[in-house]
Amino acid sequence: MQTTKNEKTFFPYYFFEVAVVALFAVEAVLLLAVLFPPAIGREIDFSTQFSPRPEWYFLFLYQLTKYFPGRWTFVGAVLLPGLAFSVVLLAPFFDSGRERALSQRKTAAVIGVGLLVAVVGLTIAALF
């Protein structure tokens, strides 16, 4: 490969520089991990009753199961989320206009905002 006086080839010159920077980055992360180890798990208070709760991204489903107790749990845990996912999946077919602006695509906007409000509302309700 012909190179002029001021040009460097990728290997070994630039490759060495990239490798050095990558090793410094890994060293910095390892050093921070050793100096500031994360706390593992929550502190357990054995004097209180255990109340299992899902992670934040499943709280809306947890709240739905509260609204459909007993034999109706299948409706709140499977059918309604499945229908909502199907609506999101089929939303492009419900509103198949050529417009790109959200103000012109009212059906898609209402579906998206409605589902977002429902998920956020159920998540907030599950926190209280």
C-alpha positions as a Markdown table, in Angstrom:
| # | Residue | x | y | z |
|---|---|---|---|---|
| 1 | Met | 0.0 | 0.0 | 0.0 |
| 2 | Gln | 1.4 | 3.3 | -1.1 |
| 3 | Thr | 1.3 | 6.1 | 1.6 |
| 4 | Thr | 2.4 | 9.6 | 1.4 |
| 5 | Lys | 4.8 | 11.1 | 4.0 |
| 6 | Asn | 2.0 | 12.5 | 6.3 |
| 7 | Glu | -0.5 | 9.5 | 6.0 |
| 8 | Lys | -0.6 | 6.7 | 8.6 |
| 9 | Thr | -2.1 | 3.3 | 7.9 |
| 10 | Phe | -4.8 | 2.0 | 10.1 |
| 11 | Phe | -2.8 | -1.0 | 11.3 |
| 12 | Pro | -0.7 | -0.7 | 13.4 |
| 13 | Tyr | -0.8 | 3.1 | 14.1 |
| 14 | Tyr | -4.5 | 4.0 | 14.5 |
| 15 | Phe | -5.3 | 0.5 | 15.8 |
| 16 | Phe | -2.8 | 1.0 | 18.6 |
| 17 | Glu | -4.3 | 4.4 | 19.5 |
| 18 | Val | -7.9 | 2.9 | 19.6 |
| 19 | Ala | -6.7 | 0.0 | 21.7 |
| 20 | Val | -5.0 | 2.3 | 24.2 |
| 21 | Val | -8.1 | 4.4 | 24.6 |
| 22 | Ala | -10.3 | 1.3 | 25.0 |
| 23 | Leu | -8.0 | -0.1 | 27.7 |
| 24 | Phe | -8.1 | 3.1 | 29.6 |
| 25 | Ala | -11.9 | 3.2 | 29.4 |
| 26 | Val | -12.1 | -0.4 | 30.7 |
| 27 | Glu | -9.6 | 0.4 | 33.5 |
| 28 | Ala | -11.7 | 3.4 | 34.5 |
| 29 | Val | -14.9 | 1.4 | 34.7 |
| 30 | Leu | -13.1 | -1.4 | 36.7 |
| 31 | Leu | -11.6 | 1.2 | 39.1 |
| 32 | Leu | -15.0 | 2.8 | 39.7 |
| 33 | Ala | -16.6 | -0.6 | 40.3 |
| 34 | Val | -13.9 | -1.5 | 42.9 |
| 35 | Leu | -14.1 | 1.9 | 44.6 |
| 36 | Phe | -17.9 | 2.2 | 44.6 |
| 37 | Pro | -19.5 | -1.2 | 44.8 |
| 38 | Pro | -23.2 | -1.3 | 44.3 |
| 39 | Ala | -25.6 | -2.3 | 47.1 |
| 40 | Ile | -27.0 | -5.7 | 46.3 |
| 41 | Gly | -30.8 | -6.1 | 47.0 |
| 42 | Arg | -32.9 | -4.3 | 49.5 |
| 43 | Glu | -32.5 | -4.3 | 53.3 |
| 44 | Ile | -34.9 | -6.8 | 54.8 |
| 45 | Asp | -37.0 | -5.7 | 57.8 |
| 46 | Phe | -38.2 | -9.0 | 59.4 |
| 47 | Ser | -40.7 | -7.2 | 61.6 |
| 48 | Thr | -43.0 | -6.2 | 58.8 |
| 49 | Gln | -45.2 | -8.3 | 56.6 |
| 50 | Phe | -43.7 | -9.3 | 53.2 |
| 51 | Ser | -45.6 | -7.7 | 50.3 |
| 52 | Pro | -44.2 | -8.8 | 46.9 |
| 53 | Arg | -44.5 | -6.2 | 44.1 |
| 54 | Pro | -43.4 | -6.4 | 40.6 |
| 55 | Glu | -40.8 | -4.1 | 39.0 |
| 56 | Trp | -41.9 | -0.7 | 37.7 |
| 57 | Tyr | -42.4 | -1.9 | 34.1 |
| 58 | Phe | -45.0 | -4.5 | 35.2 |
| 59 | Leu | -46.9 | -2.3 | 37.6 |
| 60 | Phe | -49.7 | -1.5 | 35.2 |
| 61 | Leu | -50.4 | -5.3 | 34.7 |
| 62 | Tyr | -50.3 | -5.7 | 38.4 |
| 63 | Gln | -52.9 | -3.0 | 38.8 |
| 64 | Leu | -55.1 | -4.6 | 36.1 |
| 65 | Thr | -55.1 | -7.9 | 38.0 |
| 66 | Lys | -56.5 | -5.9 | 41.0 |
| 67 | Tyr | -59.4 | -4.7 | 39.0 |
| 68 | Phe | -60.2 | -8.3 | 37.8 |
| 69 | Pro | -60.0 | -10.5 | 40.8 |
| 70 | Gly | -60.8 | -14.2 | 41.0 |
| 71 | Arg | -61.7 | -16.1 | 37.9 |
| 72 | Trp | -61.6 | -12.8 | 35.9 |
| 73 | Thr | -57.8 | -12.5 | 36.4 |
| 74 | Phe | -57.3 | -14.0 | 32.9 |
| 75 | Val | -59.1 | -11.0 | 31.4 |
| 76 | Gly | -57.0 | -8.4 | 33.2 |
| 77 | Ala | -53.7 | -10.2 | 32.9 |
| 78 | Val | -53.9 | -11.7 | 29.4 |
| 79 | Leu | -56.8 | -10.5 | 27.3 |
| 80 | Leu | -56.7 | -6.7 | 27.8 |
| 81 | Pro | -52.9 | -6.4 | 27.4 |
| 82 | Gly | -53.1 | -8.7 | 24.4 |
| 83 | Leu | -55.8 | -6.5 | 22.8 |
| 84 | Ala | -53.8 | -3.4 | 23.6 |
| 85 | Phe | -50.7 | -4.9 | 22.0 |
| 86 | Ser | -52.8 | -5.9 | 19.0 |
| 87 | Val | -54.1 | -2.4 | 18.6 |
| 88 | Val | -50.5 | -1.0 | 18.7 |
| 89 | Leu | -49.4 | -3.7 | 16.2 |
| 90 | Leu | -52.3 | -3.0 | 13.8 |
| 91 | Ala | -52.4 | 0.8 | 14.2 |
| 92 | Pro | -50.7 | 1.5 | 10.9 |
| 93 | Phe | -53.5 | -0.4 | 9.2 |
| 94 | Phe | -56.3 | 1.4 | 11.0 |
| 95 | Asp | -54.9 | 4.8 | 9.8 |
| 96 | Ser | -53.3 | 4.2 | 6.4 |
| 97 | Gly | -53.3 | 7.8 | 5.2 |
| 98 | Arg | -50.3 | 9.2 | 3.3 |
| 99 | Glu | -50.0 | 12.2 | 5.7 |
| 100 | Arg | -46.8 | 12.2 | 7.9 |
| 101 | Ala | -47.8 | 14.9 | 10.4 |
| 102 | Leu | -49.3 | 13.7 | 13.6 |
| 103 | Ser | -51.9 | 16.4 | 13.5 |
| 104 | Gln | -53.2 | 14.9 | 10.3 |
| 105 | Arg | -53.3 | 11.3 | 11.7 |
| 106 | Lys | -55.9 | 11.7 | 14.4 |
| 107 | Thr | -56.8 | 8.0 | 14.7 |
| 108 | Ala | -53.2 | 6.9 | 15.3 |
| 109 | Ala | -52.6 | 9.8 | 17.7 |
| 110 | Val | -55.7 | 9.0 | 19.7 |
| 111 | Ile | -54.8 | 5.3 | 19.9 |
| 112 | Gly | -51.2 | 6.0 | 20.9 |
| 113 | Val | -52.0 | 8.7 | 23.5 |
| 114 | Gly | -54.9 | 6.7 | 24.9 |
| 115 | Leu | -52.7 | 3.6 | 25.5 |
| 116 | Leu | -49.9 | 5.7 | 26.9 |
| 117 | Val | -52.3 | 7.5 | 29.3 |
| 118 | Ala | -53.8 | 4.1 | 30.3 |
| 119 | Val | -50.4 | 2.6 | 31.1 |
| 120 | Val | -49.1 | 5.6 | 33.0 |
| 121 | Gly | -52.3 | 5.9 | 34.9 |
| 122 | Leu | -52.4 | 2.3 | 35.9 |
| 123 | Thr | -48.7 | 2.4 | 36.9 |
| 124 | Ile | -49.3 | 5.5 | 39.1 |
| 125 | Ala | -52.4 | 3.8 | 40.6 |
| 126 | Ala | -50.3 | 0.7 | 41.5 |
| 127 | Leu | -47.8 | 2.8 | 43.4 |
| 128 | Phe | -50.5 | 4.0 | 45.9 |
